[in-house]
Amino acid sequence: MEKMNQALERVKIMVGMEVDEDEEVADVSSSSSWSFADDFNRHCTLSTKQRIYGFAICFVAGLACTLLSLLVFFNPVKFGITFTFGNLLSLGSTAFLIGPKRQLTMMLDPARIYATAMYLASIIIALFCALYVHNKLLTLLAIILEFGALVW
């Protein structure tokens, strides 16, 4: 059991989390600045084990959706929906590791803001083209844009 705790602490350090979470929660609750992000982050406290399980489940589900989207590659509407849903699950998996507030802060970093804006816009465009417009060419172009923004 001791080795498991040491391994979990190494994972915490590797992903940038504080090793002693109890003090961090106490510091957040005692601060005088009160914003929506702080309140949301306060309600999203999970143990390290829960974070790793959440990450693994979301990541595997996102990877499965992305791989399953290859089965319906020749139907761009279904491909766009499953590929985009897989990307959203994979993106959400990292929020379990580092927390939603820190992930948003990292995504809105000046070096990443353009890639984030392009990625989120392409997700919205791909879902809109697949679900409402039902145009295969536009959906395929939105998926190409989404993949390019993801790689960027």
N, CA, C and O atoms as a DFTB+ gen file, in Angstrom:
608 C
 N C O
     1  1       0.826      -1.199       0.000
     2  2       0.000       0.000       0.000
     3  2       0.866       1.257       0.000
     4  3       0.511       2.272      -0.599
     5  1       1.996       1.171       0.676
     6  2       2.890       2.314       0.727
     7  2       3.451       2.640      -0.655
     8  3       3.599       3.808      -1.013
     9  1       3.764       1.586      -1.435
    10  2       4.272       1.814      -2.786
    11  2       3.215       2.471      -3.659
    12  3       3.536       3.303      -4.509
    13  1       1.944       2.097      -3.451
    14  2       0.855       2.702      -4.229
    15  2       0.738       4.187      -3.899
    16  3       0.556       5.010      -4.796
    17  1       0.841       4.533      -2.617
    18  2       0.772       5.939      -2.222
    19  2       1.938       6.733      -2.796
    20  3       1.763       7.872      -3.228
    21  1       3.140       6.129      -2.800
    22  2       4.296       6.813      -3.373
    23  2       4.124       7.005      -4.885
    24  3       4.485       8.046      -5.434
    25  1       3.571       5.989      -5.542
    26  2       3.345       6.102      -6.986
    27  2       2.316       7.193      -7.281
    28  3       2.487       7.961      -8.228
    29  1       1.256       7.268      -6.483
    30  2       0.251       8.304      -6.685
    31  2       0.833       9.688      -6.447
    32  3       0.486      10.635      -7.153
    33  1       1.715       9.818      -5.458
    34  2       2.345      11.118      -5.209
    35  2       3.266      11.505      -6.355
    36  3       3.351      12.683      -6.700
    37  1       3.969      10.521      -6.964
    38  2       4.807      10.820      -8.124
    39  2       3.955      11.269      -9.309
    40  3       4.347      12.161     -10.061
    41  1       2.788      10.647      -9.471
    42  2       1.885      11.052     -10.550
    43  2       1.380      12.466     -10.295
    44  3       1.271      13.267     -11.224
    45  1       1.071      12.777      -9.034
    46  2       0.637      14.140      -8.690
    47  2       1.699      15.158      -9.082
    48  3       1.394      16.185      -9.689
    49  1       2.935      14.867      -8.733
    50  2       4.023      15.792      -9.044
    51  2       4.213      15.897     -10.552
    52  3       4.471      16.981     -11.075
    53  1       4.086      14.766     -11.251
    54  2       4.290      14.737     -12.696
    55  2       3.259      15.591     -13.429
    56  3       3.602      16.243     -14.415
    57  1       2.005      15.605     -12.973
    58  2       0.979      16.386     -13.661
    59  2       0.851      17.789     -13.096
    60  3       0.012      18.567     -13.549
    61  1       1.678      18.121     -12.109
    62  2       1.695      19.483     -11.599
    63  2       0.762      19.750     -10.444
    64  3       0.501      20.908     -10.118
    65  1       0.252      18.706      -9.816
    66  2      -0.641      18.901      -8.670
    67  2       0.185      19.061      -7.410
    68  3       1.327      18.608      -7.336
    69  1      -0.402      19.707      -6.427
    70  2       0.224      19.803      -5.119
    71  2       0.165      18.442      -4.459
    72  3      -0.812      17.710      -4.614
    73  1       1.211      18.103      -3.725
    74  2       1.272      16.788      -3.095
    75  2       0.309      16.701      -1.931
    76  3      -0.302      15.653      -1.724
    77  1       0.153      17.775      -1.160
    78  2      -0.730      17.760      -0.003
    79  2      -1.997      18.520      -0.348
    80  3      -2.032      19.746      -0.237
    81  1      -3.046      17.809      -0.769
    82  2      -4.276      18.448      -1.228
    83  2      -5.107      19.025      -0.088
    84  3      -5.864      19.970      -0.309
    85  1      -4.992      18.489       1.116
    86  2      -5.815      18.962       2.228
    87  2      -5.518      20.413       2.565
    88  3      -6.435      21.181       2.856
    89  1      -4.239      20.800       2.529
    90  2      -3.882      22.195       2.813
    91  2      -4.380      23.118       1.709
    92  3      -4.791      24.246       1.979
    93  1      -4.344      22.639       0.461
    94  2      -4.798      23.465      -0.665
    95  2      -6.287      23.771      -0.554
    96  3      -6.700      24.902      -0.806
    97  1      -7.098      22.786      -0.182
    98  2      -8.538      22.997      -0.030
    99  2      -8.808      23.976       1.098
   100  3      -9.709      24.808       0.995
   101  1      -8.035      23.885       2.178
   102  2      -8.214      24.806       3.300
   103  2      -7.841      26.222       2.896
   104  3      -8.506      27.175       3.303
   105  1      -6.766      26.378       2.084
   106  2      -6.360      27.706       1.638
   107  2      -7.413      28.330       0.740
   108  3      -7.682      29.526       0.846
   109  1      -8.017      27.541      -0.145
   110  2      -9.026      28.057      -1.059
   111  2     -10.261      28.507      -0.295
   112  3     -10.849      29.537      -0.626
   113  1     -10.662      27.753       0.721
   114  2     -11.869      28.117       1.446
   115  2     -11.655      29.322       2.347
   116  3     -12.619      29.995       2.712
   117  1     -10.402      29.609       2.714
   118  2     -10.165      30.744       3.597
   119  2      -9.870      32.027       2.838
   120  3      -9.780      33.087       3.457
   121  1      -9.715      31.973       1.526
   122  2      -9.390      33.179       0.772
   123  2     -10.598      34.100       0.701
   124  3     -11.747      33.656       0.713
   125  1     -10.308      35.392       0.627
   126  2     -11.391      36.370       0.627
   127  2     -11.924      36.645      -0.779
   128  3     -13.059      37.097      -0.924
   129  1     -11.120      36.379      -1.823
   130  2     -11.604      36.599      -3.190
   131  2     -12.554      35.471      -3.556
   132  3     -12.236      34.295      -3.384
   133  1     -13.721      35.841      -4.060
   134  2     -14.773      34.859      -4.326
   135  2     -15.262      35.052      -5.733
   136  3     -15.955      36.024      -6.034
   137  1     -14.906      34.133      -6.592
   138  2     -15.349      34.224      -7.969
   139  2     -15.976      32.905      -8.383
   140  3     -15.899      31.909      -7.664
   141  1     -16.597      32.916      -9.549
   142  2     -17.238      31.708     -10.052
   143  2     -16.231      30.586     -10.248
   144  3     -16.507      29.434      -9.916
   145  1     -15.045      30.927     -10.795
   146  2     -14.029      29.907     -11.049
   147  2     -13.539      29.282      -9.752
   148  3     -13.355      28.067      -9.677
   149  1     -13.326      30.107      -8.727
   150  2     -12.899      29.565      -7.439
   151  2     -13.981      28.699      -6.823
   152  3     -13.688      27.640      -6.268
   153  1     -15.227      29.136      -6.914
   154  2     -16.331      28.347      -6.370
   155  2     -16.478      27.030      -7.117
   156  3     -16.698      25.986      -6.503
   157  1     -16.357      27.075      -8.434
   158  2     -16.448      25.860      -9.242
   159  2     -15.297      24.918      -8.922
   160  3     -15.493      23.709      -8.798
   161  1     -14.092      25.474      -8.789
   162  2     -12.920      24.655      -8.492
   163  2     -13.024      24.037      -7.100
   164  3     -12.553      22.921      -6.881
   165  1     -13.635      24.753      -6.163
   166  2     -13.796      24.247      -4.799
   167  2     -14.720      23.031      -4.782
   168  3     -14.525      22.116      -3.982
   169  1     -15.711      23.017      -5.646
   170  2     -16.651      21.895      -5.689
   171  2     -16.125      20.735      -6.529
   172  3     -16.740      19.669      -6.566
   173  1     -15.015      20.930      -7.190
   174  2     -14.452      19.884      -8.042
   175  2     -13.248      19.203      -7.405
   176  3     -12.341      18.767      -8.113
   177  1     -13.227      19.108      -6.109
   178  2     -12.104      18.456      -5.463
   179  2     -12.306      16.951      -5.479
   180  3     -13.320      16.440      -5.002
   181  1     -11.343      16.260      -6.026
   182  2     -11.355      14.807      -6.107
   183  2     -10.046      14.283      -5.535
   184  3      -9.030      14.978      -5.531
   185  1     -10.087      13.062      -5.057
   186  2      -8.845      12.449      -4.603
   187  2      -8.003      12.088      -5.822
   188  3      -8.499      12.074      -6.948
   189  1      -6.749      11.803      -5.592
   190  2      -5.862      11.463      -6.698
   191  2      -6.328      10.206      -7.406
   192  3      -6.270      10.121      -8.632
   193  1      -6.787       9.237      -6.646
   194  2      -7.271       7.992      -7.234
   195  2      -8.490       8.253      -8.124
   196  3      -8.589       7.696      -9.217
   197  1      -9.424       9.104      -7.655
   198  2     -10.598       9.449      -8.448
   199  2     -10.203      10.196      -9.715
   200  3     -10.789       9.979     -10.775
   201  1      -9.210      11.075      -9.607
   202  2      -8.737      11.815     -10.779
   203  2      -8.157      10.872     -11.833
   204  3      -8.424      11.021     -13.026
   205  1      -7.372       9.915     -11.389
   206  2      -6.749       8.982     -12.327
   207  2      -7.808       8.092     -12.965
   208  3      -7.750       7.826     -14.166
   209  1      -8.778       7.629     -12.172
   210  2      -9.863       6.828     -12.736
   211  2     -10.681       7.629     -13.742
   212  3     -11.006       7.129     -14.819
   213  1     -11.015       8.869     -13.397
   214  2     -11.769       9.725     -14.312
   215  2     -11.009       9.979     -15.598
   216  3     -11.584       9.943     -16.686
   217  1      -9.699      10.240     -15.471
   218  2      -8.875      10.442     -16.652
   219  2      -8.871       9.198     -17.526
   220  3      -9.068       9.284     -18.739
   221  1      -8.646       8.041     -16.910
   222  2      -8.544       6.797     -17.682
   223  2      -9.862       6.483     -18.388
   224  3      -9.861       6.096     -19.556
   225  1     -10.983       6.647     -17.688
   226  2     -12.280       6.336     -18.290
   227  2     -12.580       7.283     -19.450
   228  3     -12.979       6.836     -20.525
   229  1     -12.393       8.586     -19.241
   230  2     -12.667       9.554     -20.316
   231  2     -11.708       9.375     -21.482
   232  3     -12.112       9.482     -22.640
   233  1     -10.445       9.105     -21.189
   234  2      -9.471       8.960     -22.265
   235  2      -9.751       7.714     -23.096
   236  3      -9.703       7.764     -24.325
   237  1     -10.043       6.597     -22.435
   238  2     -10.331       5.360     -23.171
   239  2     -11.628       5.511     -23.972
   240  3     -11.712       5.050     -25.111
   241  1     -12.636       6.154     -23.380
   242  2     -13.890       6.364     -24.111
   243  2     -13.667       7.291     -25.308
   244  3     -14.209       7.049     -26.386
   245  1     -12.883       8.335     -25.127
   246  2     -12.580       9.240     -26.238
   247  2     -11.784       8.567     -27.333
   248  3     -12.033       8.784     -28.519
   249  1     -10.819       7.745     -26.930
   250  2     -10.036       7.012     -27.913
   251  2     -10.899       6.003     -28.656
   252  3     -10.752       5.822     -29.865
   253  1     -11.807       5.344     -27.926
   254  2     -12.715       4.376     -28.563
   255  2     -13.632       5.075     -29.567
   256  3     -13.842       4.571     -30.670
   257  1     -14.179       6.233     -29.189
   258  2     -15.039       6.978     -30.127
   259  2     -14.257       7.427     -31.356
   260  3     -14.758       7.351     -32.478
   261  1     -13.043       7.887     -31.145
   262  2     -12.233       8.335     -32.271
   263  2     -11.908       7.168     -33.203
   264  3     -11.972       7.311     -34.424
   265  1     -11.563       6.020     -32.634
   266  2     -11.264       4.847     -33.463
   267  2     -12.527       4.299     -34.127
   268  3     -12.483       3.861     -35.276
   269  1     -13.656       4.320     -33.406
   270  2     -14.907       3.860     -34.007
   271  2     -15.369       4.777     -35.131
   272  3     -16.093       4.352     -36.032
   273  1     -14.950       6.028     -35.074
   274  2     -15.339       6.943     -36.145
   275  2     -14.718       6.530     -37.477
   276  3     -15.233       6.870     -38.542
   277  1     -13.617       5.800     -37.412
   278  2     -12.999       5.324     -38.655
   279  2     -13.866       4.287     -39.360
   280  3     -13.765       4.116     -40.574
   281  1     -14.717       3.595     -38.605
   282  2     -15.618       2.618     -39.218
   283  2     -16.680       3.274     -40.086
   284  3     -17.158       2.677     -41.051
   285  1     -17.046       4.497     -39.745
   286  2     -18.075       5.216     -40.499
   287  2     -17.449       6.378     -41.274
   288  3     -18.081       7.416     -41.475
   289  1     -16.205       6.190     -41.703
   290  2     -15.461       7.257     -42.375
   291  2     -16.145       7.728     -43.655
   292  3     -16.083       8.911     -43.990
   293  1     -16.790       6.823     -44.363
   294  2     -17.398       7.197     -45.637
   295  2     -18.771       7.829     -45.479
   296  3     -19.390       8.209     -46.473
   297  1     -19.255       7.946     -44.259
   298  2     -20.468       8.704     -43.967
   299  2     -20.037       9.911     -43.128
   300  3     -19.991       9.818     -41.901
   301  1     -19.723      11.034     -43.765
   302  2     -19.125      12.162     -43.056
   303  2     -19.951      12.702     -41.891
   304  3     -19.387      13.243     -40.941
   305  1     -21.272      12.567     -41.945
   306  2     -22.095      13.085     -40.855
   307  2     -21.856      12.263     -39.587
   308  3     -21.600      12.824     -38.521
   309  1     -21.939      10.940     -39.701
   310  2     -21.679      10.073     -38.546
   311  2     -20.221      10.175     -38.107
   312  3     -19.919      10.163     -36.913
   313  1     -19.330      10.274     -39.077
   314  2     -17.913      10.412     -38.763
   315  2     -17.658      11.697     -37.979
   316  3     -16.915      11.688     -36.997
   317  1     -18.267      12.793     -38.405
   318  2     -18.079      14.073     -37.725
   319  2     -18.570      14.039     -36.290
   320  3     -17.927      14.588     -35.394
   321  1     -19.706      13.397     -36.071
   322  2     -20.262      13.336     -34.718
   323  2     -19.396      12.481     -33.810
   324  3     -19.063      12.906     -32.703
   325  1     -19.019      11.273     -34.255
   326  2     -18.237      10.391     -33.391
   327  2     -16.817      10.910     -33.184
   328  3     -16.272      10.797     -32.085
   329  1     -16.216      11.474     -34.219
   330  2     -14.863      12.019     -34.088
   331  2     -14.845      13.204     -33.127
   332  3     -13.962      13.305     -32.275
   333  1     -15.814      14.092     -33.266
   334  2     -15.884      15.264     -32.399
   335  2     -16.183      14.868     -30.957
   336  3     -15.586      15.412     -30.027
   337  1     -17.097      13.929     -30.768
   338  2     -17.402      13.465     -29.412
   339  2     -16.182      12.808     -28.777
   340  3     -15.931      12.993     -27.586
   341  1     -15.427      12.048     -29.552
   342  2     -14.193      11.444     -29.043
   343  2     -13.173      12.498     -28.643
   344  3     -12.491      12.352     -27.628
   345  1     -13.063      13.570     -29.445
   346  2     -12.146      14.656     -29.095
   347  2     -12.582      15.374     -27.822
   348  3     -11.745      15.728     -26.990
   349  1     -13.881      15.589     -27.667
   350  2     -14.372      16.248     -26.454
   351  2     -14.118      15.398     -25.215
   352  3     -13.749      15.927     -24.167
   353  1     -14.311      14.092     -25.323
   354  2     -14.022      13.207     -24.190
   355  2     -12.533      13.206     -23.858
   356  3     -12.158      13.233     -22.686
   357  1     -11.697      13.176     -24.866
   358  2     -10.250      13.202     -24.624
   359  2      -9.817      14.533     -24.010
   360  3      -8.944      14.565     -23.142
   361  1     -10.417      15.612     -24.454
   362  2     -10.119      16.925     -23.875
   363  2     -10.582      16.985     -22.426
   364  3      -9.887      17.531     -21.569
   365  1     -11.758      16.422     -22.153
   366  2     -12.263      16.400     -20.781
   367  2     -11.454      15.510     -19.866
   368  3     -11.445      15.718     -18.652
   369  1     -10.772      14.519     -20.424
   370  2      -9.981      13.625     -19.583
   371  2      -8.828      14.361     -18.914
   372  3      -8.469      14.059     -17.776
   373  1      -8.253      15.321     -19.618
   374  2      -7.144      16.062     -19.007
   375  2      -7.620      16.984     -17.891
   376  3      -6.835      17.350     -17.015
   377  1      -8.899      17.364     -17.911
   378  2      -9.436      18.189     -16.826
   379  2      -9.454      17.413     -15.515
   380  3      -9.369      18.008     -14.441
   381  1      -9.565      16.086     -15.595
   382  2      -9.497      15.285     -14.381
   383  2      -8.101      15.327     -13.771
   384  3      -7.962      15.329     -12.548
   385  1      -7.081      15.360     -14.595
   386  2      -5.719      15.345     -14.064
   387  2      -5.306      16.670     -13.451
   388  3      -4.783      16.708     -12.337
   389  1      -5.537      17.748     -14.168
   390  2      -5.017      19.037     -13.697
   391  2      -6.096      19.961     -13.153
   392  3      -5.783      21.020     -12.610
   393  1      -7.338      19.585     -13.288
   394  2      -8.443      20.405     -12.797
   395  2      -8.961      21.323     -13.880
   396  3      -8.203      21.764     -14.744
   397  1     -10.266      21.616     -13.839
   398  2     -10.860      22.434     -14.897
   399  2     -10.358      23.872     -14.927
   400  3     -10.197      24.451     -16.002
   401  1     -10.112      24.449     -13.765
   402  2      -9.663      25.844     -13.731
   403  2      -8.271      25.986     -14.327
   404  3      -8.013      26.897     -15.114
   405  1      -7.385      25.091     -13.952
   406  2      -6.019      25.153     -14.469
   407  2      -5.994      24.828     -15.964
   408  3      -5.213      25.415     -16.713
   409  1      -6.841      23.899     -16.397
   410  2      -6.877      23.580     -17.820
   411  2      -7.353      24.784     -18.629
   412  3      -6.778      25.097     -19.671
   413  1      -8.398      25.457     -18.156
   414  2      -8.856      26.659     -18.859
   415  2      -7.794      27.738     -18.867
   416  3      -7.616      28.435     -19.866
   417  1      -7.082      27.880     -17.749
   418  2      -6.010      28.865     -17.688
   419  2      -4.917      28.540     -18.696
   420  3      -4.390      29.430     -19.363
   421  1      -4.579      27.247     -18.802
   422  2      -3.548      26.845     -19.762
   423  2      -4.037      26.991     -21.195
   424  3      -3.265      27.373     -22.075
   425  1      -5.313      26.691     -21.443
   426  2      -5.845      26.819     -22.797
   427  2      -5.944      28.271     -23.233
   428  3      -5.806      28.571     -24.419
   429  1      -6.180      29.176     -22.291
   430  2      -6.312      30.595     -22.609
   431  2      -4.997      31.352     -22.485
   432  3      -4.982      32.583     -22.515
   433  1      -3.899      30.625     -22.346
   434  2      -2.576      31.216     -22.315
   435  2      -2.332      31.930     -23.654
   436  3      -2.740      31.423     -24.699
   437  1      -1.679      33.088     -23.637
   438  2      -1.477      33.824     -24.892
   439  2      -0.801      33.012     -26.000
   440  3      -1.046      33.266     -27.180
   441  1       0.033      32.051     -25.646
   442  2       0.688      31.237     -26.667
   443  2      -0.272      30.222     -27.282
   444  3      -0.035      29.747     -28.393
   445  1      -1.358      29.880     -26.574
   446  2      -2.281      28.851     -27.046
   447  2      -3.665      29.375     -27.406
   448  3      -4.514      28.594     -27.834
   449  1      -3.912      30.636     -27.251
   450  2      -5.268      31.157     -27.410
   451  2      -5.782      30.976     -28.838
   452  3      -6.962      30.683     -29.032
   453  1      -4.925      31.145     -29.832
   454  2      -5.382      31.004     -31.214
   455  2      -5.704      29.554     -31.546
   456  3      -6.699      29.274     -32.214
   457  1      -4.871      28.638     -31.083
   458  2      -5.139      27.217     -31.317
   459  2      -6.411      26.780     -30.595
   460  3      -7.199      26.002     -31.134
   461  1      -6.607      27.279     -29.381
   462  2      -7.816      26.946     -28.623
   463  2      -9.057      27.483     -29.310
   464  3     -10.061      26.780     -29.429
   465  1      -8.992      28.725     -29.762
   466  2     -10.141      29.327     -30.441
   467  2     -10.462      28.583     -31.741
   468  3     -11.628      28.336     -32.050
   469  1      -9.435      28.235     -32.486
   470  2      -9.644      27.497     -33.732
   471  2     -10.215      26.108     -33.452
   472  3     -11.108      25.647     -34.164
   473  1      -9.707      25.448     -32.428
   474  2     -10.170      24.100     -32.090
   475  2     -11.634      24.120     -31.637
   476  3     -12.442      23.321     -32.109
   477  1     -11.968      25.026     -30.729
   478  2     -13.350      25.089     -30.236
   479  2     -14.315      25.521     -31.342
   480  3     -15.433      25.012     -31.426
   481  1     -13.888      26.449     -32.181
   482  2     -14.745      26.876     -33.290
   483  2     -14.950      25.735     -34.283
   484  3     -16.052      25.554     -34.801
   485  1     -13.907      24.973     -34.547
   486  2     -14.052      23.865     -35.495
   487  2     -14.931      22.757     -34.933
   488  3     -15.631      22.085     -35.691
   489  1     -14.908      22.553     -33.627
   490  2     -15.808      21.576     -33.002
   491  2     -17.262      22.017     -33.187
   492  3     -18.123      21.219     -33.557
   493  1     -17.517      23.290     -32.927
   494  2     -18.878      23.813     -33.066
   495  2     -19.327      23.745     -34.527
   496  3     -20.457      23.353     -34.818
   497  1     -18.440      24.127     -35.436
   498  2     -18.786      24.089     -36.860
   499  2     -19.032      22.662     -37.335
   500  3     -19.967      22.416     -38.098
   501  1     -18.201      21.721     -36.892
   502  2     -18.367      20.319     -37.307
   503  2     -19.691      19.758     -36.809
   504  3     -20.402      19.088     -37.559
   505  1     -20.029      20.024     -35.550
   506  2     -21.309      19.536     -35.027
   507  2     -22.487      20.217     -35.711
   508  3     -23.497      19.570     -35.988
   509  1     -22.372      21.500     -35.985
   510  2     -23.444      22.220     -36.660
   511  2     -23.658      21.671     -38.074
   512  3     -24.793      21.442     -38.493
   513  1     -22.563      21.463     -38.800
   514  2     -22.678      20.937     -40.169
   515  2     -23.205      19.509     -40.179
   516  3     -23.941      19.130     -41.090
   517  1     -22.840      18.713     -39.181
   518  2     -23.273      17.314     -39.155
   519  2     -24.714      17.182     -38.690
   520  3     -25.469      16.383     -39.245
   521  1     -25.109      17.950     -37.678
   522  2     -26.431      17.764     -37.081
   523  2     -27.534      18.582     -37.747
   524  3     -28.664      18.106     -37.858
   525  1     -27.232      19.799     -38.192
   526  2     -28.286      20.668     -38.714
   527  2     -28.247      20.842     -40.228
   528  3     -29.288      20.810     -40.883
   529  1     -27.072      21.023     -40.776
   530  2     -26.963      21.282     -42.206
   531  2     -27.033      19.977     -42.997
   532  3     -27.571      19.955     -44.104
   533  1     -26.495      18.895     -42.444
   534  2     -26.446      17.578     -43.086
   535  2     -25.720      17.624     -44.425
   536  3     -26.077      16.902     -45.357
   537  1     -24.711      18.465     -44.517
   538  2     -23.914      18.571     -45.728
   539  2     -22.608      17.812     -45.509
   540  3     -21.836      18.138     -44.608
   541  1     -22.369      16.814     -46.326
   542  2     -21.201      15.959     -46.153
   543  2     -19.900      16.703     -46.421
   544  3     -18.916      16.505     -45.708
   545  1     -19.884      17.552     -47.437
   546  2     -18.668      18.281     -47.773
   547  2     -18.287      19.269     -46.675
   548  3     -17.121      19.344     -46.287
   549  1     -19.258      20.023     -46.174
   550  2     -18.967      20.977     -45.100
   551  2     -18.536      20.271     -43.823
   552  3     -17.648      20.746     -43.116
   553  1     -19.168      19.132     -43.528
   554  2     -18.777      18.371     -42.343
   555  2     -17.357      17.859     -42.476
   556  3     -16.585      17.922     -41.519
   557  1     -17.000      17.356     -43.642
   558  2     -15.660      16.858     -43.869
   559  2     -14.629      17.980     -43.773
   560  3     -13.554      17.780     -43.208
   561  1     -14.936      19.140     -44.310
   562  2     -14.033      20.288     -44.196
   563  2     -13.875      20.735     -42.746
   564  3     -12.776      21.091     -42.321
   565  1     -14.972      20.717     -41.985
   566  2     -14.894      21.086     -40.571
   567  2     -14.062      20.084     -39.779
   568  3     -13.334      20.468     -38.864
   569  1     -14.163      18.798     -40.126
   570  2     -13.365      17.777     -39.447
   571  2     -11.888      17.953     -39.778
   572  3     -11.036      17.788     -38.905
   573  1     -11.575      18.286     -41.023
   574  2     -10.182      18.548     -41.397
   575  2      -9.658      19.754     -40.629
   576  3      -8.526      19.738     -40.145
   577  1     -10.468      20.790     -40.514
   578  2     -10.084      21.969     -39.737
   579  2      -9.897      21.612     -38.262
   580  3      -8.960      22.086     -37.619
   581  1     -10.789      20.776     -37.731
   582  2     -10.693      20.346     -36.338
   583  2      -9.412      19.556     -36.099
   584  3      -8.721      19.766     -35.102
   585  1      -9.100      18.645     -37.021
   586  2      -7.878      17.851     -36.876
   587  2      -6.641      18.733     -36.970
   588  3      -5.685      18.551     -36.216
   589  1      -6.657      19.686     -37.892
   590  2      -5.528      20.618     -38.010
   591  2      -5.342      21.453     -36.759
   592  3      -4.213      21.675     -36.322
   593  1      -6.445      21.923     -36.173
   594  2      -6.345      22.703     -34.940
   595  2      -5.872      21.828     -33.777
   596  3      -5.147      22.297     -32.900
   597  1      -6.282      20.562     -33.772
   598  2      -5.855      19.643     -32.724
   599  2      -4.359      19.390     -32.800
   600  3      -3.684      19.347     -31.771
   601  1      -3.834      19.223     -34.007
   602  2      -2.407      19.003     -34.175
   603  2      -1.620      20.263     -33.840
   604  3      -0.528      20.188     -33.277
   605  1      -2.178      21.425     -34.187
   606  2      -1.524      22.697     -33.925
   607  2      -1.376      22.895     -32.435
   608  3      -0.845      23.915     -31.997
